[in-house]
């Protein structure tokens, strides 16, 4: 008895087999067996397998005639002795500690099925991550679920491959789950059975498996080049039979039909031309039997799948289907605007033309179409403008408009049923749906379309005119012309706080708004009725959020805000309540923990992690003031308003300057009882992709440079911090 059995179907993999086996035998977790099934290889694969078996008794070799990977895996299952099972393809490889990580997690959570991530290796050193879920959406450390998780996404909405999962052997045996023994598509039935029948599933969000797409002779990489591809029809019949027999079909009908339509489309596009007409006729017959015309399922389908289904039904041959995709580009363009017009629009009116031109302008403004990229990547040499070609045709082929925007990913990520790029520029951009490729950072954001009505109908006064004692609570922020279209959302959040400030002041630079209020959008000016104060000052750039307020209101509590953030309703109340209990300390809702090395030197800024717990008081708490920092009266050194000095030392990093002034003044910083480690952005797309954002410029090392400047100018800063740190230690 061993803990993990690894089953490898092998067919003509001599070039990659050594790397595969070495990655398994060199695992830090050694209580394993490796069951290799040679599927009638005609190269040296079997010889290589036997040499490994002679050297390591954990390797066992079995042979069969060339019956396909499904039959090979089933043969391997007969000889399993492990508590858990992994399937590995003979040209792929594992991370060194992969087995241990999976075993520990499976034992901890006692699951039937453990999912993990992989990475594809393609030609020209290109790679692509294959992740089951967004690891930042949930805490997966102790999460156990079944197929219902994420709206049944696992069932035919994820990867059909068997090798990105760890299986409990008892689960497979008890449910008699085996692979189909057909030449290709033999793992599809297996994966549907596994994902639906497993009652305890977990996810380990780490890349442990390397999927090699370079081996053209491998089982996974075989092109569907002959009549074997026709079995795809029977594969889905067997899946439907399983779903009905086990009472899953009614619940999972959409998953099943969506997957079937997508796979039919993929196979028809790849099958050898000798078989396209035969397969087309089989697909059309199947679609006609579905009788979906009166079902809502059609409206839920991704646009490519919907279009394929409709076009097959409206074509009499495969050749006609191809022609159908090319005719009347304007009809295709209309499908970019509304889902219902995929095929049925017969004319283009003036309103449509205006809407389409506006959409093109948005695409160009956001730099989401790269003509050179499109032409070079897809060998485009047509007569249409490349952007028009993408909108009418390229999008349905899965083409991307630029390197930044991944058409397929965006459609899948947000379940978009129209042209994904058009949806993004007209809707998603404003709704905060800005993950336009797998590597896009996940950022909390607001839905500006939903907020528009609230802001325009806002009638309340958002400030408190009654001042208790002499201490006012002033919220202070600044902005510049490029952000004026979106700042109303920030101001609205500041004027709808559960604890109302005495003032909300927006400082603007005279030179940036030469016509004063004539240069300000009416939507911002309207908020003056709700308590907003707009003031004018010298252009201190980002320092405008605090410096002019310090000068004009030296005896007030000043709370800083950033114009690109949306604040929760209890934001100011949490700051103020902490201020009441700690009146001499600066209170910050978002801090980084300053790190010192063994020689008490400051580590690089990017090594200062964002704090996730509050309440401690220290000079080592570094406020990122845009998220909200409360400065009590006279909490900063008198040099704080010396603009010549801060322009010289910290022209770009006001946070470093204000922290320096706090330490010089012997004012410690307290983390707010309710921290905001992850800010909510109003227009996150700009934050991610604009080269002009301050944080992007500062991320290139300016924080460290300007911190060094202030430490040289004020050497006692380091002494104060070290002394306080030693006292705590």
N, C-alpha and C positions, 0 to 999 in steps of 0.2 A: 504493500500500500504506500503510495506517495501522495503528496499534497496537490501537485499540479501535473496534469497530462497535457502535452502539446502535440497536436495532430497536424502533420504537414503533408498535403497532397503535392506530389512532385511530378513535373513534366518538363523535360528538356530545359533544365535550369542550371546547367553546369557553370555558366559564367557568374552566377550570383549565389550559388548554393553554399559555398564555403562561408561567405559573409553572414548568410542567414543562420547557419548552424552555430557558428562561433558566437553570434550575439545571444543565442539561447544557452549554450553550454557555459558561457562566461558570466551568467547572471549571478548576482550576489546571493540570490535565493537558489539553493542547490537541490532541494528535495523535489525533483522533477523527473519525468520520463518524457522522451521525445519519440513519438510514433510517426515514422516516415512511411508513406505509401507511394511507391513509384507507380505512376499511371502509364506504364508502357513507354518510358522515355527511349529515344533513339540516339541520344548523345551519351556523355559520360556521367550523367546524373546518378545512376544506380551504383556505379563504381565508387563515386564520391561518398554516397550514403554508407556503403559497406565499409569503407575505410574509417569513417567516423564511428561506426558501430564496433569495429575491432578495437578502437582506442578508448571508447567510453561506453560502459555497460548501461548507461542511461538511454542510449540510442538504440531503438529497435526498428528493423526494416522489414516491410512487407511489400509484395508486388502484386500487380494485377494487369490484365490487358487494358488497353486504352479505352476506359469507360467514362472518363470525365471526373472532375473534382468532387462532384456529389457522391459518386460511388466510392471514390478514394477516402473521403472523410467518413462515410458510413463504415467502411472496412476498419478504419482506425478506431472508430467508436466501440467496436467489438472487443478491442484489446485494452481498453482504458482501465487503469488501476487508481487514478487520482481522484481526490475529493472535488477538484475543479478541473475544467477543461478550457484550453485556449486553442484556437485555430490560427495557424500562421501559413501564409503563402511562401513558397520556396524561394522567391526572389526578394522577399522583404526582410526587415530586421527589427529588433526590439531595443529599446533603451536598456542600459545595463542594470538598473535597479527596478525595472518595470515589474517583474514578477513579484518581488517583495512588496512593492507598493500596492499591487492589486490584491495579493493574498491578505495582507494586513487589513485592508479596507473591507474585503469580503468577510473576513472573520469578525471584524468589529461590528458590522451591520447585519450579518447573517442573511445575505441576500441570495436570490436565485440567479440574478443576472447583474453584472457590474459593467457599466459602459465606461469607455475611456477614449481619449482623442488620438488622432493620428495626423500624419503629414504626408502629402504626396510629393514625390520627386519626379519632375518632368524633364523634358529636353531643355537644353541651354541653361541648366542649373536653376530652373524655375521651380518654386515650391508653392504648395497651397495647403493651408491648414484645414483639417476636417474636424469640426467641433460639433458635438451633439447639441449643446446648449450654450448660451452666453454665460460664462462662469461668474459674471458679476451680477446677474439677475437674482440669484438665490444663494443661500449658504448651503452648499452641498455636503458639508462635512458630516452631517448626521441625517441627511434627508433620504428617506426611503419612500418610493412611490410605485405606481403601476402604470399601465398604458394610458390612463386618463390624463396623466401629467401633461401640461402645455397643450390642452385640447387634442389629445390623442396623437401628438406629433410623431411619436416613435413608430406608430403603425403605418408603414408605407409613406411616411412623410419625412423619413430620415434615411440613413445609410443602410442598404440591404446587405452589406458585407458582413461575413461572420467573424472577421478577425479583429474587430474593435470592441470585443465583448469577452468577459470572463463568465463562464457558465458553471453553475453547480451541477455536478454529474448526476446526483440524485434527481434533480429537477428534470433533466433531459430524459432519464430512464423512466421515471414515474409517468411522464406524459408521452412516452414513446415518440419523441420528436427526432426525426431523421431528415436527411437531405433528399431532395428529388434526384433520381438517377437518370437525368437527361443530360445531353452534351453541354448545354449552356443554360443560364438562368437557374441553375440548380440550387442556389442558396436563397431564392426569393421566398418560396413556401416556408422554408426553415425559419427565416427571420420573422415572418408574420406570426408563425406559431409561437416562437419564443417570446416575442414582445407582448402578445396578447395573453398568454397563459402564465407568464411570470407574475406572481403576486407581490414580490418584493424585488424592486429594481433600485439600484443606486448609480450614481455618476461620479467618477473620479476625473475632475477637469484638468488633466495633464496629458501632454502629448507623449505617448510611450511607444507608439508603433510607427514605423517608416514604411510607407507604401510605395513600391518601386513601379513606376509606369513606363520604364525604359525597356523592359523585356518584352519584345513583340511576340515571343513564343509562349509567354506565360498564360496560365489559365485565365487570369483576370483580364489580360490585355488583348485576347484574341478578337480580331475584328469579326463582326457578324457577317461573314462573307459568303455564306452558302445557305442552302435550304434549311439548315438547322434552326435558323432564326425564326422560322415559322412557328416553332413550339411556343413562342411567347403567348399566343392565343390560349393554348392549353394550360400554360402556367397560371394565367389569371382565372381560368375556369376552376382549377384545383384550389386556388386561394379563395375564390368565392364559395366553393363547396365547404371548405374548412370553416369559413366565417359563419355560414348558415348553420352548419352542423353544431357549432359551439355557441350559437345564439349571439354572435357578435355583429352580424351583417347590418341589422337595422341601425345600430349605433355608429358603425364604421363605414357606412355606405359611401359617404363623401370621400373619405381617405382612400377607399378601394377604387372608386371611379376616377378620382383625380390622378392616382398613381398609374392606373391602367392607361388612361389617355396620354399621360406624359411618356410612359415607356413605349407605347405603340409609336408615338411620334419619333422618339429617339431611334428605335430599331428601324423604322421605315426610312429614316434619313441615312442609315449606315449600311443597310443590307445591300448585297450585290445587285446590280441592275437587272440581272436575269430573274430575280425573285420579287422585284418591287411591285409588279402588277398583281402577282398572286397574293402577296401580303396585303396590298391595298384593298383588294376585294374582300379578304377575310376580315380586315379591320372595319370596313364599311358595313359589312353584314352584322358584325358584332354591335357597332354603334346603332344601327337601325333597330336591333332587338332591345337596346337599352330603353328606348322610348322616354327620353329625358325632357321632351319639349315643355312639359307642364310642371317640371320640378324646379325648386329653388336652387338645386345643386349647381346648375349651370352658372348662376350669378355669382357663386362663390369661387369658381375656378379661376386660377391665374390666367391672365389674358392669352398667353401662348397656347395653353391647353384648350381654352374655350375656342379660340380661333381654329385650331387644328380640328377639333370635333366638328364644328360647323362646316369647315371647308371640305372635309372628307364627305360629309353628307350631301354637299352641294356639287360634288365632282363625280364624273362617270368613269374616270380612269386616273391612274397615277400621273400621267402626263398632264391631264386637265387640272389636277390638283396643283401641280407646279405652276401652270399658267395662271391659275386662280390667285396665286400669291403675288403675281407680278402686275396684274392689270390694275388700272385706275389708281395710281398712288394717292390721290386725294381722298378716296374712300378709306384707304388705310390710315391716312393722317387723321381722319375724323375719329377713328377708334382711339386715338391718343387722348381725345377730350372726354368722351363718354364711352362706357362699356357697351351700351346698347347699340352703338353704331358700328360695331366691328365689321359687319358685312352689309348692313341694310341701308346705309345712307346713300341717297341718290343725287344729292345736290349740295352745294356749298354756298351759303348766303353771306351777306356782308358781316353779320355778327360773328359768324364762324371765322371768317378771314381775319377780322380784328383780333379775335381771341387767339388764333394761331400765331399771328405776328407778335402778339404780346408774349406768348409762350417762348418763341424763338429769342426775343429780346432778353427774357429772364435767363434762359440757358446761357446766352453769351455773356450776360452781366456777371453771372456766377462762375463763369469760366468752366463750364461743364461739357463743352464740346471742343475736342482737339482735332482739327482737320487732318493734320499730319499723322497723328496717332491712328486715326480711323483708316486713312488711305493705306498706310504702311502695314498695319496689323491685319487688315482684311482684304488687301490687294484690290481696293476699290478703284475702278477706272470707268465708272458709269457717267452718264451725261447729267444726272441730277446733282444739285448741290449736295455735298456729302452729309450735311446735317439733315436735309430733307430725306435723303436715302436712309439714314439711320432711323428717322421717325416713322417712315412708311414701311421699311423692310428690315433693316439691320436689327432693330430691337427684337423682332420675332425670330431671328436666327440666334439670339443670345449674344449679339455683339455689344461691346461697351462703347460709349461715346467718347471716353477719355480714360486715362489710366486711373483716375481717382474714383470714377463712378462705376460700380459693378452692377450691371442690369439685373442679372439673375439673383444676386444676393439681396438687392433692395426689394425685389418682388417677393422673395421668400420671407425676408425679415419682417415685413409689415403687411404681408398678405394683400399685396396690391393687385387689383384686377384690371388695371388700365396700364397704359404705357408708364413704366416706373419713373423715367426721367421727367416726363410731363407732370406726373403726379407730384413729384418732389418739388419742382419749381413753382407749382401753383398751390400746393397744399402742404406737403411734408415739411418744406422749409420753414413754414410758419407754425406747424404743429409740433415741432421738436423731433420729428422723425428723420434724424440726420445721419444715421449709420448707413453710409452709402457704399461701404465696402467692409470686409471682415475685420480689417485692422483699425477701423474708426473707433476712437476712444468713446466709451459709454459716458455720456454727460447728462445729468439731470436737467430737464428743461420744461418750459411751460408751453401750453398750446395757445399761441397768440390769437388764433382764429376764435377760440372760445372766449378769450378774455376781452376781445374787442367790444362786445355788447356791454360787458360789465363796466369797462372804462368809460365808454360813451354815455352810459346812463348813470354814472356816479354822481350823487347829489350831496353826500354828507360832507361835513367839515372834518378834516382829518387831523386837526391840531387842537391842543388844549390851551386856550387863552389865559386860563387862571394859573398864575405862577405862585407856587408855595415857597415862601422865603425869597431869597435872592438868587437861587440856583435854577437856571433854565435848563431844560433838556432839549438840545438842538441836534437834529439830524442834518448832516452836511455832506454834500456830494458835488461832483462836477461832471461835465460832459464836453463833447466837441461835436462839430457839425455832422460827421459821419454816423453818429449814434442817435441823432435827434429823432429819427423815425421810430425808434424802438424804446426810447427812454420813458415814454408814458406808462409802460407796464411796470417799470421799476418804481416810478413815482406813485403809481396807484397802490403798489404793495406797501410803500412807506406811509401812505395816507390812510390805510385801512388797518393799522395796527391795533391790537387789543388794548395796549397802553399807548396813549397818544402823546407825542412830543409837543413841546411848546412852539417849535418852529421846524419846518423842513425847508432848507435853503439849498437852492441849485446855483452854484457859482459858474459863470461863463466868462470867457476871456473877451475883452473888447475887440481885440484884433481878429478873432475868429468869427465874430458876429458884428460886422461893421454897421449894420442897419438895426442893431439891437433886436427888439421883439419882432420886427418885420422878418427876421431870418429864422424865427422859431415857429415850428408847426403849431397850428391852431389847437390841435389835440393836447399839446403841452400847456399852452397859454390858458386853456379852459380850466386846468387844474389849480390855477390861482384862486378860483372861486372855492376850492376845497381846502385852501390853506397853504398852498405852495408859495414860497417866496423866491423870486429870481433876482440875483444880484450880479453885479459886474465887477471884474477885477483884472489885474495884470495877469498875463499868461504864465502862470507857474507850472503849466502842464498838469501832471497827475497830482502835484502838491496842492492844486486848487481845492481839493476835497477837504483840506483841513486848515492850511495856513491863513487864508483870509478870515475864517471864522475865529481862529485863535486871536487874531489881531482885533477883531471887532467885538468879540464876546469873551474876554479873558476870564470872566468869573462864572462861566457856564460849563455844564457837562456837555461835551461834544461827542456825538456818535457818528463815525464815518460810514459811508455806504458807497457802493460802486454802481454806476449807471447801467451796467450790463447784467445785473443780478436781480432776481425776484425773491423777496424776503417773506418767510413764514409769518403768520399773524402774531405769534408770541415772541418774535425776535427781540423787539425793544423791551418788552416786559421782562424777559429773562436777563437781559443786560442790566436793566435798572434794579431789579431785585438783588442781583449780586452786588451792585454798587452800594445799595443801602447797607449791606452787611460788610462790605469791604470798601469804605469810602475813599481810602487813600490809594487804592490800587487801580491800575488800568485793567479793564475787563475786555477780553476778546473772545469772540465766538469761533474763531478759527486761528489756530496757532501751529507753527512748526516747532518741533523740539530741537533746539540748537545742540549740536553734537561737538564734543571736544575729544581730541585724540589723547594718547597716553602722555604726551608732553604738554597738555593743556593748550594746544593750538586749535583754532576753529577748523572743523572739517568743512569740506565743500558744501555749498548751499543745497545741492541736490541730494545730499545725505541727511538733511534735516527732515525727518519724516513728519507728515501731518498728524497732529495729535487726535486721538479718538476718544480720550477720556479727559474729564475736566477736573476743576477744583484746586489743583496745586498752584502755588504762587512762587514765581521765580523769575530771575533775569533771563533764564534760559528758555522761557516761553517767548517765541518770536511771533508777534501778531501779523497776520496778513489782513490788513485793515479794511480791504474792500468788503470782506464778509461781515464786517461789523465790529468795531472796537470803540469802547466808551473811554474817553479821556476826561478824568475829573479836572476841575480847575487847577491850574498851576502844577500839573503832573509832569510837564516836560521842561527841560532846561531852557533858560531864557534865550539861548542861541537858536532855538528851533525856527524862528522866523527870519533868520539871517539868510536872505535869498542868495547873496553872493557866495556864501559858504556852502549851502546845500547844492547850489548849481555846480560848484566846483568839485565837491566830494561825491555827491550822489545825484547826478542829474537825471538818472532814470529809475532810481530805486527809492521811492519815498518811504517804503516800509522800513528799510534799513536806517534811514535818517531818523525817523520817529522813534524807532527802538533805541538808537544811540542816545537821543535826547532824553528818553525815559531812564536809561541806565545812568547817564550823567547826573540826572536829577535824583538818583537813588529811589526811583519809583519802580516797584516790581509789577510784573504782569500776572494777572490771574486768568486762568482759563475759565470761561463761562461755564456755569453748571450744565448748560445744554449747548454743546458744541455743534458746529455745522462743518464737519470735515469735507462734505461734498456740496458745493454751492449749486443752486438752481439757476441756470443761465436763461436769458431771454432769447438770445439768438446764437445758439451754440455753434452753428455752422461757421459764422464769422470767427468765433474764437478758435476753432480748429484749423481753418484754412486761410485766414488772413495773415500775411507776413507782418502786418503793422501792429498787431496786438503787443502790448507791453510785455506780457508774460512770455511770449514767444521770443522776443528779443532778449529778455533777461535770462531765458533758459540757455542762451549761448555763452554764459559765463560772466555776464555783467554784474550779477549779484555778488559774485566772489571778488571781482575787481573793486567794486565800490564799498564792500565791507572792508577790504584791505585799506582803502583810502581813509575811512573813519577811524580804524584802529591805529593807523599811523598818526593821524591828527590828534586823536584822544587816546594815548596809550593807557591811561588809567581805566578805560573801559574794560580791558582784559583783566586787570587786577581786581576790579569790582566783581566781575562775573566769576573768576576763579575762586576768590575768597568765599563768595556765597555758595558756590558749588562744593567746596571743601567742607564748609560748615554743615551742609546737608549730608555729605558723605560720612 
